[in-house]
Amino acid sequence: MKSYKHVIWDWNGTILDDVELCVEVVNRLKAERGQPPISVERYRTIFGFPVERYYLDAGFDFSKEPFEKVGKEWMDGYEKEKYACGLRAGVTEVLGEIFSSGTGQSVLSAYSQRPLEEAVEHYGLSRYFTSLCGLDTIYAPGKVALGKKLIKELGCGKGETLLIGDTEHDLETAEAIGADCVLLAGGHQSRERLVRTGAVVLGGIRELLAL
């Protein structure tokens, strides 16, 4: 791997393998509204940021109920079961390798700040990170502004930071903050969507060490 001063990780879908739970929760909400479920494959073709647009693509009608109501119901369901999720294969190994090299690491997430901190602690990963940066809302509008704040705090110049994520928005964020980017397939968006961005796309986290 190229020598970077800092590595910034996305959380959901990149470190935490929570895609199936996300689909399960949204399908419960759809069932309550008499709507058919979506598959994981369909989810990966429509999920994105801001998530309000994704909910529309999933079939919710915000002329009948506000986005905030659906978003709150989804988050309540997710929070009840989030610790049933495991980490993505190889993530602890790679975090440890980067940590041992002396390179700093942070998490930049569209997840809310307090639950993010609790989750990182729950999975025993706190020691690997110098910063945990989450949003102050449950509605996941995006994380470009948060990323700009983080990169300023880190004091890293263009190309000195690597951002690892699993969505097109992670690439957008990396470009906005002057970071290089690697995207992981198997997260919240399909490999086909990721490849179309032109970014480096890997099938698994351990492949990072072979770059």
PyRosetta script that sets phi, psi and omega in degrees:
from pyrosetta import init, pose_from_sequence

init()
pose = pose_from_sequence("MKSYKHVIWDWNGTILDDVELCVEVVNRLKAERGQPPISVERYRTIFGFPVERYYLDAGFDFSKEPFEKVGKEWMDGYEKEKYACGLRAGVTEVLGEIFSSGTGQSVLSAYSQRPLEEAVEHYGLSRYFTSLCGLDTIYAPGKVALGKKLIKELGCGKGETLLIGDTEHDLETAEAIGADCVLLAGGHQSRERLVRTGAVVLGGIRELLAL")
pose.set_psi(1, 139.7)
pose.set_omega(1, 174.1)
pose.set_phi(2, -53.7)
pose.set_psi(2, 147.2)
pose.set_omega(2, -178.7)
pose.set_phi(3, -78.5)
pose.set_psi(3, 112.7)
pose.set_omega(3, 178.3)
pose.set_phi(4, -110.4)
pose.set_psi(4, 153.3)
pose.set_omega(4, 174.6)
pose.set_phi(5, -76.1)
pose.set_psi(5, -30.0)
pose.set_omega(5, -175.1)
pose.set_phi(6, -153.0)
pose.set_psi(6, 145.3)
pose.set_omega(6, 175.2)
pose.set_phi(7, -117.8)
pose.set_psi(7, 126.9)
pose.set_omega(7, 178.8)
pose.set_phi(8, -107.8)
pose.set_psi(8, 125.1)
pose.set_omega(8, -178.9)
pose.set_phi(9, -106.0)
pose.set_psi(9, 138.1)
pose.set_omega(9, 162.4)
pose.set_phi(10, -73.6)
pose.set_psi(10, 160.0)
pose.set_omega(10, -178.5)
pose.set_phi(11, -101.8)
pose.set_psi(11, -68.3)
pose.set_omega(11, -173.8)
pose.set_phi(12, -69.3)
pose.set_psi(12, 121.8)
pose.set_omega(12, 179.0)
pose.set_phi(13, 86.7)
pose.set_psi(13, -17.3)
pose.set_omega(13, 179.6)
pose.set_phi(14, -103.6)
pose.set_psi(14, -54.9)
pose.set_omega(14, 173.6)
pose.set_phi(15, -94.4)
pose.set_psi(15, -47.4)
pose.set_omega(15, -179.3)
pose.set_phi(16, -93.3)
pose.set_psi(16, 127.7)
pose.set_omega(16, -179.4)
pose.set_phi(17, -88.4)
pose.set_psi(17, 81.6)
pose.set_omega(17, -171.9)
pose.set_phi(18, -117.6)
pose.set_psi(18, 14.7)
pose.set_omega(18, -175.9)
pose.set_phi(19, -61.6)
pose.set_psi(19, -47.4)
pose.set_omega(19, -177.5)
pose.set_phi(20, -63.1)
pose.set_psi(20, -37.9)
pose.set_omega(20, 176.9)
pose.set_phi(21, -64.1)
pose.set_psi(21, -42.7)
pose.set_omega(21, 179.6)
pose.set_phi(22, -59.1)
pose.set_psi(22, -40.7)
pose.set_omega(22, 179.5)
pose.set_phi(23, -70.2)
pose.set_psi(23, -40.8)
pose.set_omega(23, 177.9)
pose.set_phi(24, -58.4)
pose.set_psi(24, -44.4)
pose.set_omega(24, -177.2)
pose.set_phi(25, -67.7)
pose.set_psi(25, -43.3)
pose.set_omega(25, -179.1)
pose.set_phi(26, -66.9)
pose.set_psi(26, -33.0)
pose.set_omega(26, 178.8)
pose.set_phi(27, -70.4)
pose.set_psi(27, -30.2)
pose.set_omega(27, 173.9)
pose.set_phi(28, -64.1)
pose.set_psi(28, -43.3)
pose.set_omega(28, 179.0)
pose.set_phi(29, -64.6)
pose.set_psi(29, -38.9)
pose.set_omega(29, 179.0)
pose.set_phi(30, -66.8)
pose.set_psi(30, -39.9)
pose.set_omega(30, 179.3)
pose.set_phi(31, -63.2)
pose.set_psi(31, -39.1)
pose.set_omega(31, 178.4)
pose.set_phi(32, -62.8)
pose.set_psi(32, -22.7)
pose.set_omega(32, -179.1)
pose.set_phi(33, -104.1)
pose.set_psi(33, 11.5)
pose.set_omega(33, 177.8)
pose.set_phi(34, 72.4)
pose.set_psi(34, 23.6)
pose.set_omega(34, -178.5)
pose.set_phi(35, -102.9)
pose.set_psi(35, 150.4)
pose.set_omega(35, 177.5)
pose.set_phi(36, -71.2)
pose.set_psi(36, 154.3)
pose.set_omega(36, -179.7)
pose.set_phi(37, -73.8)
pose.set_psi(37, 163.9)
pose.set_omega(37, 171.3)
pose.set_phi(38, -110.3)
pose.set_psi(38, 151.8)
pose.set_omega(38, 178.2)
pose.set_phi(39, -86.1)
pose.set_psi(39, 166.5)
pose.set_omega(39, 174.7)
pose.set_phi(40, -60.3)
pose.set_psi(40, -38.7)
pose.set_omega(40, -179.6)
pose.set_phi(41, -63.5)
pose.set_psi(41, -43.9)
pose.set_omega(41, 177.4)
pose.set_phi(42, -63.7)
pose.set_psi(42, -42.7)
pose.set_omega(42, 178.0)
pose.set_phi(43, -54.5)
pose.set_psi(43, -45.9)
pose.set_omega(43, -176.8)
pose.set_phi(44, -68.6)
pose.set_psi(44, -18.9)
pose.set_omega(44, 177.7)
pose.set_phi(45, -86.8)
pose.set_psi(45, -19.4)
pose.set_omega(45, -175.6)
pose.set_phi(46, -114.7)
pose.set_psi(46, -17.0)
pose.set_omega(46, -176.6)
pose.set_phi(47, -67.9)
pose.set_psi(47, 140.9)
pose.set_omega(47, 177.2)
pose.set_phi(48, -175.8)
pose.set_psi(48, -174.1)
pose.set_omega(48, -179.9)
pose.set_phi(49, -120.6)
pose.set_psi(49, 144.9)
pose.set_omega(49, -5.6)
pose.set_phi(50, -66.2)
pose.set_psi(50, 149.9)
pose.set_omega(50, -172.0)
pose.set_phi(51, -69.6)
pose.set_psi(51, -17.2)
pose.set_omega(51, 177.5)
pose.set_phi(52, -57.2)
pose.set_psi(52, -40.1)
pose.set_omega(52, 179.3)
pose.set_phi(53, -66.0)
pose.set_psi(53, -39.3)
pose.set_omega(53, 177.8)
pose.set_phi(54, -61.5)
pose.set_psi(54, -41.9)
pose.set_omega(54, 178.8)
pose.set_phi(55, -60.6)
pose.set_psi(55, -39.1)
pose.set_omega(55, 177.3)
pose.set_phi(56, -62.7)
pose.set_psi(56, -44.9)
pose.set_omega(56, 178.7)
pose.set_phi(57, -64.5)
pose.set_psi(57, -26.7)
pose.set_omega(57, 179.4)
pose.set_phi(58, -79.4)
pose.set_psi(58, -9.6)
pose.set_omega(58, 174.5)
pose.set_phi(59, 113.1)
pose.set_psi(59, 2.9)
pose.set_omega(59, 178.9)
pose.set_phi(60, -78.3)
pose.set_psi(60, 146.7)
pose.set_omega(60, -175.8)
pose.set_phi(61, -114.9)
pose.set_psi(61, 105.2)
pose.set_omega(61, -176.0)
pose.set_phi(62, -83.8)
pose.set_psi(62, 5.6)
pose.set_omega(62, 169.3)
pose.set_phi(63, -84.1)
pose.set_psi(63, -16.6)
pose.set_omega(63, -179.3)
pose.set_phi(64, -100.6)
pose.set_psi(64, -27.2)
pose.set_omega(64, 179.4)
pose.set_phi(65, -155.0)
pose.set_psi(65, 150.0)
pose.set_omega(65, -177.0)
pose.set_phi(66, -73.5)
pose.set_psi(66, 149.7)
pose.set_omega(66, 175.7)
pose.set_phi(67, -54.7)
pose.set_psi(67, -40.0)
pose.set_omega(67, -177.2)
pose.set_phi(68, -59.4)
pose.set_psi(68, -34.2)
pose.set_omega(68, 179.5)
pose.set_phi(69, -68.5)
pose.set_psi(69, -46.5)
pose.set_omega(69, 179.5)
pose.set_phi(70, -64.3)
pose.set_psi(70, -44.0)
pose.set_omega(70, -179.6)
pose.set_phi(71, -61.1)
pose.set_psi(71, -40.6)
pose.set_omega(71, 179.0)
pose.set_phi(72, -67.1)
pose.set_psi(72, -42.2)
pose.set_omega(72, 179.0)
pose.set_phi(73, -63.3)
pose.set_psi(73, -41.1)
pose.set_omega(73, 179.2)
pose.set_phi(74, -63.3)
pose.set_psi(74, -46.9)
pose.set_omega(74, -177.9)
pose.set_phi(75, -64.1)
pose.set_psi(75, -37.9)
pose.set_omega(75, 177.3)
pose.set_phi(76, -59.9)
pose.set_psi(76, -43.7)
pose.set_omega(76, 179.2)
pose.set_phi(77, -66.5)
pose.set_psi(77, -40.8)
pose.set_omega(77, 179.7)
pose.set_phi(78, -63.8)
pose.set_psi(78, -45.2)
pose.set_omega(78, -176.3)
pose.set_phi(79, -62.3)
pose.set_psi(79, -32.2)
pose.set_omega(79, -178.7)
pose.set_phi(80, -66.8)
pose.set_psi(80, -26.9)
pose.set_omega(80, -172.1)
pose.set_phi(81, -123.4)
pose.set_psi(81, 6.1)
pose.set_omega(81, -170.9)
pose.set_phi(82, -60.6)
pose.set_psi(82, -31.9)
pose.set_omega(82, -176.6)
pose.set_phi(83, -80.7)
pose.set_psi(83, 2.1)
pose.set_omega(83, 170.6)
pose.set_phi(84, -78.6)
pose.set_psi(84, -13.3)
pose.set_omega(84, -179.7)
pose.set_phi(85, -79.5)
pose.set_psi(85, 150.9)
pose.set_omega(85, 174.1)
pose.set_phi(86, -104.0)
pose.set_psi(86, 173.6)
pose.set_omega(86, 174.1)
pose.set_phi(87, -82.4)
pose.set_psi(87, 155.6)
pose.set_omega(87, 176.5)
pose.set_phi(88, -67.7)
pose.set_psi(88, 146.0)
pose.set_omega(88, -176.0)
pose.set_phi(89, -55.7)
pose.set_psi(89, 129.1)
pose.set_omega(89, 175.1)
pose.set_phi(90, 88.3)
pose.set_psi(90, -5.8)
pose.set_omega(90, -172.3)
pose.set_phi(91, -66.3)
pose.set_psi(91, -41.6)
pose.set_omega(91, -179.2)
pose.set_phi(92, -64.8)
pose.set_psi(92, -39.8)
pose.set_omega(92, 177.4)
pose.set_phi(93, -59.6)
pose.set_psi(93, -47.0)
pose.set_omega(93, -177.4)
pose.set_phi(94, -70.0)
pose.set_psi(94, -40.9)
pose.set_omega(94, 175.8)
pose.set_phi(95, -57.8)
pose.set_psi(95, -42.2)
pose.set_omega(95, 179.9)
pose.set_phi(96, -65.9)
pose.set_psi(96, -40.5)
pose.set_omega(96, 178.7)
pose.set_phi(97, -62.1)
pose.set_psi(97, -45.4)
pose.set_omega(97, -179.4)
pose.set_phi(98, -67.6)
pose.set_psi(98, -41.0)
pose.set_omega(98, 178.4)
pose.set_phi(99, -60.2)
pose.set_psi(99, -43.5)
pose.set_omega(99, -178.4)
pose.set_phi(100, -66.9)
pose.set_psi(100, -25.7)
pose.set_omega(100, 179.7)
pose.set_phi(101, -75.8)
pose.set_psi(101, -11.8)
pose.set_omega(101, -179.2)
pose.set_phi(102, 91.8)
pose.set_psi(102, 0.4)
pose.set_omega(102, 177.7)
pose.set_phi(103, -78.5)
pose.set_psi(103, 133.9)
pose.set_omega(103, 179.6)
pose.set_phi(104, -72.5)
pose.set_psi(104, 154.8)
pose.set_omega(104, 179.3)
pose.set_phi(105, -139.7)
pose.set_psi(105, 144.3)
pose.set_omega(105, 176.9)
pose.set_phi(106, -139.1)
pose.set_psi(106, 164.7)
pose.set_omega(106, 171.9)
pose.set_phi(107, -112.8)
pose.set_psi(107, 131.9)
pose.set_omega(107, 174.9)
pose.set_phi(108, -122.9)
pose.set_psi(108, 113.7)
pose.set_omega(108, -169.1)
pose.set_phi(109, -136.1)
pose.set_psi(109, 150.2)
pose.set_omega(109, 171.9)
pose.set_phi(110, -83.4)
pose.set_psi(110, 1.3)
pose.set_omega(110, 174.5)
pose.set_phi(111, -74.8)
pose.set_psi(111, 155.4)
pose.set_omega(111, 179.9)
pose.set_phi(112, -68.4)
pose.set_psi(112, 148.9)
pose.set_omega(112, -171.4)
pose.set_phi(113, -59.0)
pose.set_psi(113, -53.1)
pose.set_omega(113, -175.1)
pose.set_phi(114, -64.0)
pose.set_psi(114, -49.0)
pose.set_omega(114, 176.2)
pose.set_phi(115, -60.8)
pose.set_psi(115, -32.8)
pose.set_omega(115, 177.1)
pose.set_phi(116, -62.3)
pose.set_psi(116, -48.6)
pose.set_omega(116, 179.6)
pose.set_phi(117, -59.8)
pose.set_psi(117, -42.9)
pose.set_omega(117, -179.7)
pose.set_phi(118, -64.7)
pose.set_psi(118, -39.6)
pose.set_omega(118, -178.6)
pose.set_phi(119, -68.4)
pose.set_psi(119, -43.3)
pose.set_omega(119, 179.2)
pose.set_phi(120, -61.4)
pose.set_psi(120, -40.0)
pose.set_omega(120, 176.8)
pose.set_phi(121, -66.6)
pose.set_psi(121, -43.0)
pose.set_omega(121, -178.7)
pose.set_phi(122, -57.9)
pose.set_psi(122, -40.1)
pose.set_omega(122, -177.3)
pose.set_phi(123, -88.0)
pose.set_psi(123, 5.8)
pose.set_omega(123, 174.9)
pose.set_phi(124, 70.3)
pose.set_psi(124, 32.3)
pose.set_omega(124, -175.3)
pose.set_phi(125, -109.5)
pose.set_psi(125, 0.0)
pose.set_omega(125, -172.0)
pose.set_phi(126, -56.7)
pose.set_psi(126, -36.4)
pose.set_omega(126, -174.0)
pose.set_phi(127, -66.6)
pose.set_psi(127, -18.0)
pose.set_omega(127, -177.7)
pose.set_phi(128, -81.2)
pose.set_psi(128, -16.7)
pose.set_omega(128, -169.0)
pose.set_phi(129, -115.1)
pose.set_psi(129, 138.9)
pose.set_omega(129, 174.8)
pose.set_phi(130, -89.9)
pose.set_psi(130, -24.3)
pose.set_omega(130, -179.8)
pose.set_phi(131, -143.6)
pose.set_psi(131, 141.6)
pose.set_omega(131, 172.3)
pose.set_phi(132, -122.8)
pose.set_psi(132, 115.3)
pose.set_omega(132, -173.6)
pose.set_phi(133, -119.7)
pose.set_psi(133, 108.5)
pose.set_omega(133, 176.2)
pose.set_phi(134, -119.5)
pose.set_psi(134, 174.9)
pose.set_omega(134, -178.2)
pose.set_phi(135, -86.0)
pose.set_psi(135, 167.1)
pose.set_omega(135, 177.9)
pose.set_phi(136, -101.2)
pose.set_psi(136, 21.6)
pose.set_omega(136, 179.8)
pose.set_phi(137, -144.2)
pose.set_psi(137, 155.6)
pose.set_omega(137, 178.3)
pose.set_phi(138, -90.0)
pose.set_psi(138, -0.9)
pose.set_omega(138, -169.7)
pose.set_phi(139, -97.8)
pose.set_psi(139, 8.0)
pose.set_omega(139, 169.4)
pose.set_phi(140, 43.5)
pose.set_psi(140, 62.8)
pose.set_omega(140, 178.1)
pose.set_phi(141, -73.4)
pose.set_psi(141, -20.3)
pose.set_omega(141, -176.4)
pose.set_phi(142, 140.6)
pose.set_psi(142, 174.0)
pose.set_omega(142, -173.1)
pose.set_phi(143, -136.1)
pose.set_psi(143, 20.4)
pose.set_omega(143, 179.2)
pose.set_phi(144, -62.9)
pose.set_psi(144, -48.3)
pose.set_omega(144, -178.9)
pose.set_phi(145, -61.3)
pose.set_psi(145, -41.0)
pose.set_omega(145, 178.8)
pose.set_phi(146, -64.8)
pose.set_psi(146, -38.5)
pose.set_omega(146, 178.4)
pose.set_phi(147, -65.3)
pose.set_psi(147, -38.9)
pose.set_omega(147, 178.1)
pose.set_phi(148, -64.3)
pose.set_psi(148, -38.2)
pose.set_omega(148, 177.7)
pose.set_phi(149, -65.5)
pose.set_psi(149, -43.1)
pose.set_omega(149, -179.4)
pose.set_phi(150, -63.8)
pose.set_psi(150, -46.5)
pose.set_omega(150, -176.4)
pose.set_phi(151, -64.7)
pose.set_psi(151, -32.4)
pose.set_omega(151, 176.6)
pose.set_phi(152, -67.2)
pose.set_psi(152, -41.5)
pose.set_omega(152, 178.8)
pose.set_phi(153, -66.1)
pose.set_psi(153, -35.5)
pose.set_omega(153, 179.9)
pose.set_phi(154, -72.9)
pose.set_psi(154, -26.5)
pose.set_omega(154, -179.2)
pose.set_phi(155, 72.3)
pose.set_psi(155, 26.6)
pose.set_omega(155, -179.1)
pose.set_phi(156, -91.6)
pose.set_psi(156, 140.2)
pose.set_omega(156, 177.4)
pose.set_phi(157, -87.7)
pose.set_psi(157, 179.6)
pose.set_omega(157, -178.5)
pose.set_phi(158, -60.5)
pose.set_psi(158, 130.8)
pose.set_omega(158, 177.5)
pose.set_phi(159, 80.1)
pose.set_psi(159, 1.5)
pose.set_omega(159, 179.4)
pose.set_phi(160, -92.9)
pose.set_psi(160, -3.9)
pose.set_omega(160, -176.2)
pose.set_phi(161, -127.0)
pose.set_psi(161, 142.9)
pose.set_omega(161, 174.2)
pose.set_phi(162, -113.7)
pose.set_psi(162, 128.3)
pose.set_omega(162, 175.2)
pose.set_phi(163, -105.9)
pose.set_psi(163, 128.5)
pose.set_omega(163, -179.7)
pose.set_phi(164, -112.9)
pose.set_psi(164, 121.4)
pose.set_omega(164, -177.7)
pose.set_phi(165, -146.5)
pose.set_psi(165, -169.9)
pose.set_omega(165, -177.2)
pose.set_phi(166, -135.8)
pose.set_psi(166, 13.4)
pose.set_omega(166, -179.3)
pose.set_phi(167, -138.5)
pose.set_psi(167, 163.5)
pose.set_omega(167, 174.5)
pose.set_phi(168, -57.8)
pose.set_psi(168, -35.0)
pose.set_omega(168, -178.9)
pose.set_phi(169, -66.0)
pose.set_psi(169, -29.7)
pose.set_omega(169, 175.7)
pose.set_phi(170, -64.7)
pose.set_psi(170, -39.3)
pose.set_omega(170, 176.2)
pose.set_phi(171, -65.6)
pose.set_psi(171, -44.0)
pose.set_omega(171, 177.8)
pose.set_phi(172, -57.8)
pose.set_psi(172, -42.5)
pose.set_omega(172, 179.7)
pose.set_phi(173, -65.2)
pose.set_psi(173, -44.8)
pose.set_omega(173, 179.1)
pose.set_phi(174, -59.1)
pose.set_psi(174, -44.2)
pose.set_omega(174, 179.8)
pose.set_phi(175, -63.9)
pose.set_psi(175, -36.5)
pose.set_omega(175, -178.3)
pose.set_phi(176, -69.8)
pose.set_psi(176, -27.7)
pose.set_omega(176, -176.3)
pose.set_phi(177, -106.2)
pose.set_psi(177, 2.9)
pose.set_omega(177, 177.1)
pose.set_phi(178, 78.5)
pose.set_psi(178, 26.7)
pose.set_omega(178, 179.3)
pose.set_phi(179, -102.9)
pose.set_psi(179, 152.6)
pose.set_omega(179, 168.3)
pose.set_phi(180, -73.6)
pose.set_psi(180, 165.0)
pose.set_omega(180, -174.8)
pose.set_phi(181, -144.0)
pose.set_psi(181, 139.4)
pose.set_omega(181, 169.6)
pose.set_phi(182, -126.7)
pose.set_psi(182, 133.1)
pose.set_omega(182, 179.6)
pose.set_phi(183, -110.0)
pose.set_psi(183, 141.9)
pose.set_omega(183, -179.5)
pose.set_phi(184, -105.5)
pose.set_psi(184, 125.2)
pose.set_omega(184, 172.4)
pose.set_phi(185, -72.1)
pose.set_psi(185, 161.7)
pose.set_omega(185, 179.2)
pose.set_phi(186, 90.4)
pose.set_psi(186, 4.6)
pose.set_omega(186, 177.7)
pose.set_phi(187, -100.3)
pose.set_psi(187, -133.1)
pose.set_omega(187, -172.3)
pose.set_phi(188, -86.5)
pose.set_psi(188, -5.5)
pose.set_omega(188, 175.6)
pose.set_phi(189, -132.9)
pose.set_psi(189, 153.4)
pose.set_omega(189, -175.6)
pose.set_phi(190, -68.8)
pose.set_psi(190, 153.7)
pose.set_omega(190, 177.0)
pose.set_phi(191, -57.9)
pose.set_psi(191, -38.4)
pose.set_omega(191, -178.8)
pose.set_phi(192, -59.3)
pose.set_psi(192, -43.5)
pose.set_omega(192, 178.9)
pose.set_phi(193, -64.0)
pose.set_psi(193, -41.9)
pose.set_omega(193, -178.2)
pose.set_phi(194, -66.3)
pose.set_psi(194, -43.0)
pose.set_omega(194, -179.4)
pose.set_phi(195, -61.6)
pose.set_psi(195, -37.5)
pose.set_omega(195, -179.3)
pose.set_phi(196, -62.8)
pose.set_psi(196, -20.2)
pose.set_omega(196, 179.5)
pose.set_phi(197, -73.3)
pose.set_psi(197, -19.3)
pose.set_omega(197, -177.0)
pose.set_phi(198, 87.9)
pose.set_psi(198, -1.3)
pose.set_omega(198, 179.4)
pose.set_phi(199, -76.3)
pose.set_psi(199, 164.2)
pose.set_omega(199, 171.1)
pose.set_phi(200, -69.3)
pose.set_psi(200, 125.8)
pose.set_omega(200, -178.7)
pose.set_phi(201, -120.6)
pose.set_psi(201, 125.5)
pose.set_omega(201, 179.8)
pose.set_phi(202, -112.0)
pose.set_psi(202, 152.2)
pose.set_omega(202, -179.6)
pose.set_phi(203, -85.2)
pose.set_psi(203, -22.1)
pose.set_omega(203, -178.9)
pose.set_phi(204, -153.1)
pose.set_psi(204, 161.1)
pose.set_omega(204, -174.5)
pose.set_phi(205, -67.3)
pose.set_psi(205, -35.9)
pose.set_omega(205, -178.4)
pose.set_phi(206, -61.7)
pose.set_psi(206, -23.6)
pose.set_omega(206, 179.0)
pose.set_phi(207, -64.3)
pose.set_psi(207, -19.6)
pose.set_omega(207, 178.5)
pose.set_phi(208, -58.5)
pose.set_psi(208, -38.5)
pose.set_omega(208, -175.5)
pose.set_phi(209, -71.9)
pose.set_psi(209, -14.7)
pose.set_omega(209, -178.7)
pose.set_phi(210, -98.6)
pose.set_psi(210, -0.9)
pose.set_omega(210, -179.4)
pose.set_phi(211, -61.2)
pose.dump_pdb("model.pdb")
